[in-house]
Amino acid sequence: MTYKDEVIKAMELLAKDERVLFLGQSVAFPGSVVFGTLGTIDNSKKIELPIMEEAQAGMAIGLSLKGYVPVSIYPRMDFMWRAADQLVNHLDKIDEMSEGKFKPKVIIRTLVGSKTPFYPGLQHCSDYTDVFKLLFKNIDVVKLEKKEDIVPAYERALKSERSTILIEISDLYNSE
């Protein structure tokens, strides 16, 4: 099994939960490697969005407050910065700001962009894992460096009461 096969298995595991919805770019239509990992997921569980990272984060938070467990997908980690306000000032702090009345739980899936077979440029393949770990105090940040960690990490994220950012490595997708 490849790294990508494990990601597919993790997405299928998440999809079995009736509360889970997948939202973002390339979730229902081709456009990035993400699409190929959601092919076995029923389209009724997918919300395809245009490029609007901040609004996507806000939608995911709202869905979570209504009882859903949104899997908010950002195909490239570089562009999660566009959602920083929602993630840092809202998702990470709503529990504290509401004195425990609201506990949003979002699973954020992102990828460190591939550098092969060609280099896409600085703004498409950066790894901000360490920075994200410093930014969030109420969101778990997990980098998936080994394929055997993928399914257990997504399973923990689904069972956790906290939001989780899971960071996949595109260049590992075809590795055994």
ChimeraX attribute file (.defattr): number of C-alpha atoms within 10 A of each C-alpha:
attribute: neighborCount
match mode: 1-to-1
recipient: residues
	/A:1	10
	/A:2	14
	/A:3	24
	/A:4	23
	/A:5	17
	/A:6	20
	/A:7	24
	/A:8	21
	/A:9	18
	/A:10	19
	/A:11	22
	/A:12	18
	/A:13	15
	/A:14	22
	/A:15	20
	/A:16	10
	/A:17	12
	/A:18	10
	/A:19	15
	/A:20	21
	/A:21	22
	/A:22	27
	/A:23	24
	/A:24	24
	/A:25	24
	/A:26	23
	/A:27	28
	/A:28	23
	/A:29	16
	/A:30	12
	/A:31	12
	/A:32	13
	/A:33	17
	/A:34	26
	/A:35	15
	/A:36	17
	/A:37	19
	/A:38	23
	/A:39	16
	/A:40	12
	/A:41	19
	/A:42	11
	/A:43	15
	/A:44	9
	/A:45	17
	/A:46	21
	/A:47	16
	/A:48	15
	/A:49	16
	/A:50	10
	/A:51	14
	/A:52	13
	/A:53	22
	/A:54	18
	/A:55	15
	/A:56	22
	/A:57	28
	/A:58	17
	/A:59	16
	/A:60	29
	/A:61	25
	/A:62	17
	/A:63	19
	/A:64	24
	/A:65	15
	/A:66	11
	/A:67	12
	/A:68	19
	/A:69	24
	/A:70	28
	/A:71	25
	/A:72	25
	/A:73	26
	/A:74	26
	/A:75	25
	/A:76	24
	/A:77	22
	/A:78	19
	/A:79	18
	/A:80	19
	/A:81	13
	/A:82	16
	/A:83	17
	/A:84	17
	/A:85	13
	/A:86	21
	/A:87	22
	/A:88	17
	/A:89	12
	/A:90	17
	/A:91	26
	/A:92	22
	/A:93	20
	/A:94	18
	/A:95	16
	/A:96	13
	/A:97	12
	/A:98	10
	/A:99	10
	/A:100	9
	/A:101	10
	/A:102	14
	/A:103	20
	/A:104	25
	/A:105	27
	/A:106	29
	/A:107	26
	/A:108	25
	/A:109	23
	/A:110	23
	/A:111	26
	/A:112	22
	/A:113	24
	/A:114	19
	/A:115	15
	/A:116	9
	/A:117	7
	/A:118	7
	/A:119	11
	/A:120	12
	/A:121	10
	/A:122	10
	/A:123	11
	/A:124	18
	/A:125	20
	/A:126	17
	/A:127	17
	/A:128	14
	/A:129	17
	/A:130	10
	/A:131	10
	/A:132	17
	/A:133	14
	/A:134	9
	/A:135	15
	/A:136	17
	/A:137	12
	/A:138	16
	/A:139	23
	/A:140	18
	/A:141	21
	/A:142	20
	/A:143	19
	/A:144	20
	/A:145	13
	/A:146	14
	/A:147	21
	/A:148	14
	/A:149	15
	/A:150	25
	/A:151	20
	/A:152	13
	/A:153	17
	/A:154	24
	/A:155	14
	/A:156	12
	/A:157	22
	/A:158	22
	/A:159	9
	/A:160	13
	/A:161	13
	/A:162	19
	/A:163	24
	/A:164	23
	/A:165	24
	/A:166	21
	/A:167	23
	/A:168	26
	/A:169	21
	/A:170	21
	/A:171	16
	/A:172	16
	/A:173	17
	/A:174	11
	/A:175	12
	/A:176	11
